[in-house]
Amino acid sequence: MLNIDLHCHSNVSDGVLPPAEVAARAAANGVQALALTDHDDVGGLAEAGQVAATLGMAFIPGVEISVTWHGKTVHIVGLRIDPAHPELVTGLQTIRNGRIERARRMGDDLRLSGIDGAYEGAYDYAANKQMVGRTHFARWLVDRGHAPDIRTAFRRYLTPGHPGYVEHEWTTLENAVGWIRASGGMAVIAHPGRYPFDAREQHRLLDAFRALGGEGIEVITGSHHPSEYGKWADLARAFGLKASRGADFHAPGEGVDIGRLPALPHFCQPVWQGWPELQQLSLDAA
């Protein structure tokens, strides 16, 4: 089986490592094909792609787009995109424009709860100052002793009903899928098990996504518990969607490392089936 990882982040969004180091780490971990999928930004793709080529690793240009669907945040990954496509570039910029305003409101909310300096701290953690996000707040909260780890920081402060979480309107599902498809890419629902939807809402999301031209969902991901893999594999098959695999790597020691995931279930149709950039890898593996 090829070791393919189609979801990871650099410090262009909320990862810790620069894009070059993300690609180098992936290659060192045995990844043969990698997609860098920073949130709402494609600024790291050229650097990561150059390193991947040097190390003999196939590189898939990607992005993870923030969406509001039925009042909840959903993330849509775009794979094999053209990062210079004008419609995609303009759309991503509109999303980034709202991020700093949201971060300021998050800092204000934490201050009202007795935690001062959160916005300034999160801002300092962000290498890309347009992309201050919840993960930067979570790292600051952990380092200041407000939580023992990133997961607890999210659960205690940065999720609905807790200090530090503020409602924000991202782009629409229609826009996100449309931008990805216009740029020649494939749209994939990221970590579907993370969203606070019941079974009926999950099915509505999958139906709406497929109707817009979406093609895949992440089945094996570092954001899913292993007990969830079978459920999402079954739903992918039931809804006629292809299956993706990605660690959702952000930093060493935070969650699953790049390329350290089990294989897709044998009955899933992989999103990468038929991709020409992987044909030589398949021949070499054979």
SVG drawing of the C-alpha trace seen along z (x, -y; Angstrom):
<svg xmlns="http://www.w3.org/2000/svg" viewBox="-32 -43 48 49">
<polyline fill="none" stroke="black" stroke-width="0.4" points="0.0,0.0 1.2,-3.5 1.6,-5.8 -0.5,-8.7 -1.3,-11.6 -3.7,-14.2 -4.2,-16.5 -1.6,-18.5 -0.8,-22.0 2.3,-24.3 2.9,-27.6 1.2,-29.4 -2.0,-28.6 -2.1,-26.9 0.7,-24.4 4.1,-24.9 6.6,-23.8 7.4,-25.8 6.2,-24.2 9.6,-22.9 9.9,-21.1 6.5,-19.6 7.4,-18.1 10.8,-16.8 9.1,-15.3 6.6,-13.5 9.3,-12.0 11.2,-10.9 8.1,-9.2 7.8,-7.2 5.1,-9.3 5.1,-8.8 2.4,-11.4 1.6,-14.4 -1.0,-17.2 -0.4,-20.4 -3.8,-21.7 -3.4,-24.9 -6.5,-26.7 -7.8,-29.3 -4.3,-30.0 -2.1,-28.5 1.1,-30.5 3.1,-27.4 2.5,-25.2 5.4,-26.3 8.0,-25.8 6.6,-22.4 6.4,-21.3 10.0,-22.1 11.2,-20.0 8.9,-17.2 10.3,-17.1 13.8,-17.1 13.0,-14.1 11.2,-12.1 7.8,-12.5 4.6,-13.2 3.1,-16.5 -0.6,-17.4 -1.5,-21.1 -4.3,-21.5 -6.2,-23.8 -8.7,-23.5 -11.6,-26.0 -13.7,-27.2 -17.4,-26.9 -20.6,-27.7 -23.3,-25.2 -26.6,-25.3 -24.9,-27.5 -22.0,-25.2 -18.4,-25.3 -17.4,-22.6 -14.1,-22.3 -13.8,-21.4 -10.4,-20.2 -9.5,-20.9 -7.0,-18.5 -5.1,-18.9 -6.1,-22.6 -4.6,-25.3 -3.4,-27.7 -3.2,-30.6 -6.8,-30.3 -8.4,-33.8 -11.7,-32.6 -10.0,-30.5 -7.5,-33.2 -10.2,-35.9 -12.4,-33.6 -9.7,-32.6 -8.8,-36.3 -12.4,-37.1 -12.2,-34.4 -8.8,-35.6 -10.1,-39.2 -12.5,-38.1 -10.0,-36.1 -8.4,-38.9 -11.7,-40.4 -12.8,-37.0 -9.5,-36.6 -10.0,-40.0 -13.5,-38.9 -12.2,-35.7 -9.6,-37.6 -12.3,-39.9 -14.4,-36.9 -11.5,-35.3 -10.7,-38.6 -14.3,-38.8 -13.7,-35.3 -10.6,-36.5 -7.9,-35.5 -6.1,-38.6 -3.7,-38.9 -5.0,-36.0 -5.4,-37.8 -1.8,-39.2 -0.5,-35.8 -2.2,-34.0 -1.1,-36.7 2.5,-36.2 2.2,-32.4 1.0,-32.9 3.7,-33.0 1.1,-34.2 -0.6,-37.2 -3.6,-36.9 -4.3,-33.4 -4.7,-33.8 -7.0,-31.0 -8.2,-28.8 -5.1,-26.5 -2.9,-29.6 -5.1,-30.5 -5.0,-26.9 -1.2,-26.8 -1.0,-30.0 -3.6,-28.7 -1.5,-25.6 1.8,-27.5 0.2,-29.8 -1.1,-26.9 -4.8,-27.3 -5.0,-23.8 -2.8,-20.7 -2.9,-20.1 -4.3,-21.3 -7.4,-19.0 -8.3,-20.2 -7.8,-23.8 -10.3,-23.4 -12.8,-21.6 -12.6,-24.0 -12.3,-27.3 -12.7,-27.3 -15.9,-25.3 -19.5,-26.4 -20.8,-27.3 -17.4,-28.0 -15.3,-31.1 -13.3,-32.1 -15.7,-30.7 -17.4,-33.2 -19.8,-32.7 -18.4,-33.6 -19.8,-33.4 -17.4,-31.7 -18.1,-31.1 -20.9,-28.9 -20.6,-25.2 -21.6,-26.2 -18.8,-28.7 -16.1,-26.4 -16.9,-23.5 -17.3,-25.9 -13.9,-27.5 -12.2,-24.1 -13.9,-22.8 -13.2,-26.0 -9.5,-25.6 -9.6,-22.0 -9.6,-20.4 -11.5,-17.7 -13.6,-18.7 -13.4,-16.5 -15.2,-16.9 -12.6,-17.0 -12.9,-14.9 -16.7,-14.6 -16.9,-12.9 -15.8,-16.1 -19.0,-18.1 -21.8,-18.4 -24.4,-16.9 -26.9,-14.1 -27.3,-11.3 -30.0,-13.1 -27.9,-16.3 -24.9,-14.2 -26.9,-12.7 -28.2,-16.1 -24.6,-17.4 -23.4,-14.5 -26.4,-14.9 -25.9,-18.7 -22.2,-18.3 -22.6,-15.6 -25.2,-17.6 -22.8,-20.6 -20.1,-18.3 -18.2,-17.2 -16.5,-13.9 -15.0,-12.6 -14.9,-12.5 -12.0,-11.8 -12.5,-8.3 -9.1,-7.7 -8.0,-10.8 -6.1,-11.8 -9.2,-13.7 -11.3,-10.5 -11.2,-7.9 -10.4,-4.5 -13.8,-3.3 -15.3,-5.8 -13.4,-4.6 -15.9,-1.9 -18.9,-4.2 -17.4,-6.8 -16.2,-4.1 -19.8,-2.8 -21.2,-6.2 -18.8,-7.0 -19.9,-3.9 -23.6,-4.5 -23.4,-8.1 -21.2,-7.3 -18.3,-9.3 -14.6,-8.5 -12.5,-8.0 -9.5,-10.1 -6.8,-9.6 -4.9,-12.3 -3.3,-12.8 -4.5,-16.5 -1.0,-17.0 -0.2,-20.4 2.9,-19.9 5.1,-17.2 3.5,-15.8 0.1,-17.1 -2.1,-14.3 -1.2,-11.8 2.0,-12.3 2.2,-12.6 1.9,-9.3 1.2,-7.3 -2.3,-6.2 -3.8,-2.8 -4.9,-1.9 -8.3,-2.7 -10.8,0.2 -10.4,2.5 -13.9,1.7 -13.4,-2.1 -12.7,-3.8 -9.7,-6.1 -9.9,-9.7 -6.5,-9.3 -7.6,-6.4 -6.5,-7.3 -4.4,-10.4 -1.6,-10.5 1.0,-11.8 0.7,-8.6 0.8,-6.1 4.6,-5.8 4.5,-5.3 2.1,-2.5 4.3,-0.9 7.3,-1.2 5.4,0.4 4.3,3.3"/>
</svg>
